[in-house]
Amino acid sequence: MMANMENFKNLSIDLTGFSEFELFGTGNMQIFHDLLINRIGNDTFVKLLAMHARVERSDLARNMRHNIMADPCFGPIARNLLYLWFIGSWRRMPMSWVEIYGTGLENYEVIPSSSAYTSGLLWPTISGNPPGAKPFGYGMWAKAPKL
């Protein structure tokens, strides 16, 4: 299972563009790993990680688009995983995916942890804080936003 966590971490780094330090810093690595296995099944999870391991590193962005994002099985998973890392919630898989690859698997939206939203990668990406959480402090409204 440790090898799968390492491979999941590497996939997440390549999908999000964030470092290992930043991803582990969210506190959600294990939670997201376990949720993904639960939502796509262990066999599909292992196949996704194997496909990612075969992606040519020379032109990573292009090869990720062609081998992962454009794949009818792995593309919807990768898009949901990106959404999970950035927004902090798991969306339903498309019914076309469920009918072919996900029969019998749970398929509903979920926020997997109390910190998933507040530690989402969206916030550092836009240099902001999640509304209602992590405030800048007293008088923050009086300061101009960061550019």
N, C-alpha and C positions, 0 to 999 in steps of 0.2 A: 504494500500500500504506500510505503514511503516513496517508491519510484513514481507512482501515479501522482503523488502530491508534488514532487519535483517537476514532473512533466506538465501538470496543471499550472503550476507557477510559471513555467516557461511560456506556455500558451497564453496565459493572462498577460505577461509582459509584452509579448509580441502583438497581441490584440489591442492593448490599451496604450502602449508606449510609455507606461510608467515603470519605474524601477522595482526590483524586488523589495527594497527597503520601503518604498512608498506603498506597495500593495500589502505587505505584511503589516505596515503601520495602520492600516484601516481596521485591523483586528478581525477581518472577515474571511481570510484565506481558507481556513478549515470549513467554515460555515458554507461558503460558496462552493467549495469542492464537493462537500457532502450533498448539497442541494442539487448540483448538476448531475451527480450520479443518480439521485433519486428521480429526477425529472426526465432523464434520457435513457436510463438503464445502464448497467455496468458494461455490457458488450459494446454499445454505441460509444460510451465514454472511452473505452480502451481503443476503439477504432479511430476516434477523433484524435486522441493523443498520438497514436501511431502515424496518422496522416500528418499531423503537425511536425513530428520528428523527421519526416521525409521532406518537408518543405525546404527547398534550396535557399540557402542563406545569402547568396550573392545579390539578389534583388528581392529582399524580404517582402517589402510592401506589395510588389506585383505578384509574387508567388503566393502570398497569403490570400490575396484577392482571388487568384485563379484556383488554388487548391483547397481553400477552406471556405471563403465567403461565397464563391459561386457554386459550390457543391450543393446539390439538392438536399442532402442529409445534414451536412455539417454547417452550411450557411445559416439556416435559421437558428441553430444552436449557438453559433458564434455571435450572431446579432443579439440574441437574448442574453448571452454572457456579457457582452459589452454593456447592454442596458443595465444589467445587474451591477456591474462594477461602477458605472457612472451614476445611476439614479438610485440604486439600492433596492430595487424590486425585480422580481422575476415575472415576466409576462407569460401569458398562455402561448403555447406553441401553436403555429398555424394548423388548422384542421387537415390540410393537405399533407403536412408532415406527420401528424398523429396517425392518420389512416395508413400510411406506409411504414413508418418507423416506430411509432409510439403507442401501439395498441396496448391497452391495459395499464398504461402509466398515468400517474397523477398529472392533470393539466389544468391548473388554475393559477391565477395571479397570487403572489405572496411576497410579503416583506419578511425576509428570513431572520432578521435580528433587529433588536431595538436600535442598534447603531448603524445599520446598513444605509439608511438615508443620510444621516448626519456625516458619515465618513465616506460618502460617495465621491468618486473622482471628478464629478462635475464641479464641485466647489473649488478645488485648487486650480482646475482648468480655467475657470472664469475669474479667479482671484476674488472669490466671494465666500460668503458664509450661508449655510442653509437657513431659510427663514424660520424663526422661532427657536433656533439652536445656535450655539457657539457665537454669541454676540461679541462685538468688538469691545464693548464696555460702556461705561457711563459717557453720555454725550456723543456717542458714535454718529448720531444723525447730523451733528454739526460739522463733521469732517467730510471733505470731498472724497469720492470713491477713488480707489487706486486705478491708475491707467495702465 
